Amino acid sequence: MKIKLSKTADKFLKKLDGSSKKTVVDKIGILKSTRATATIPKTVPSGSIISP
């Protein structure tokens, strides 16, 4: 999944290690996809709580 990030967000993510960056990008992706489609995506990590 590719997500366009602002320059500020990109700089912030570059400061993080790989696993943290992946987690943040995944969460951004989930938030964007739920806002865009108003449905919960099928690839939701277990333990995540998404409020409508």
NORGI-V614385 format. One record per residue. N is the residue number from 1. PHI is phi in whole degrees, -180 to 180 (none if undefined). PSI is psi in whole degrees, -180 to 180 (none if undefined). NEAR is the number of other ideal C-beta (glycine too) atoms within 10 Angstrom. Layout:
n:N phi:PHI psi:PSI near:NEAR
n:N phi:PHI psi:PSI near:NEAR
//
This chain:
n:1 phi:none psi:126 near:11
n:2 phi:-105 psi:135 near:6
n:3 phi:-128 psi:131 near:11
n:4 phi:-76 psi:130 near:7
n:5 phi:-119 psi:152 near:14
n:6 phi:-70 psi:163 near:8
n:7 phi:-60 psi:-39 near:7
n:8 phi:-63 psi:-47 near:8
n:9 phi:-64 psi:-39 near:14
n:10 phi:-64 psi:-44 near:10
n:11 phi:-61 psi:-42 near:10
n:12 phi:-61 psi:-45 near:13
n:13 phi:-66 psi:-33 near:15
n:14 phi:-67 psi:-24 near:8
n:15 phi:-77 psi:-20 near:8
n:16 phi:-85 psi:157 near:13
n:17 phi:-75 psi:168 near:7
n:18 phi:-55 psi:-45 near:7
n:19 phi:-68 psi:-39 near:8
n:20 phi:-65 psi:-42 near:11
n:21 phi:-61 psi:-44 near:14
n:22 phi:-62 psi:-42 near:12
n:23 phi:-61 psi:-46 near:12
n:24 phi:-63 psi:-46 near:15
n:25 phi:-63 psi:-40 near:17
n:26 phi:-61 psi:-44 near:16
n:27 phi:-66 psi:-40 near:12
n:28 phi:-61 psi:-43 near:15
n:29 phi:-61 psi:-43 near:15
n:30 phi:-65 psi:-44 near:18
n:31 phi:-63 psi:-45 near:11
n:32 phi:-65 psi:-43 near:14
n:33 phi:-69 psi:-36 near:17
n:34 phi:-71 psi:-36 near:16
n:35 phi:-69 psi:-39 near:8
n:36 phi:-73 psi:-39 near:9
n:37 phi:-108 psi:-14 near:9
n:38 phi:59 psi:24 near:8
n:39 phi:-130 psi:155 near:9
n:40 phi:-82 psi:125 near:13
n:41 phi:-65 psi:156 near:14
n:42 phi:-72 psi:-22 near:5
n:43 phi:-98 psi:60 near:10
n:44 phi:-97 psi:124 near:14
n:45 phi:-61 psi:144 near:9
n:46 phi:-64 psi:143 near:4
n:47 phi:93 psi:-10 near:5
n:48 phi:-80 psi:138 near:10
n:49 phi:-112 psi:120 near:5
n:50 phi:-117 psi:116 near:10
n:51 phi:-91 psi:142 near:4
n:52 phi:-67 psi:none near:6
//
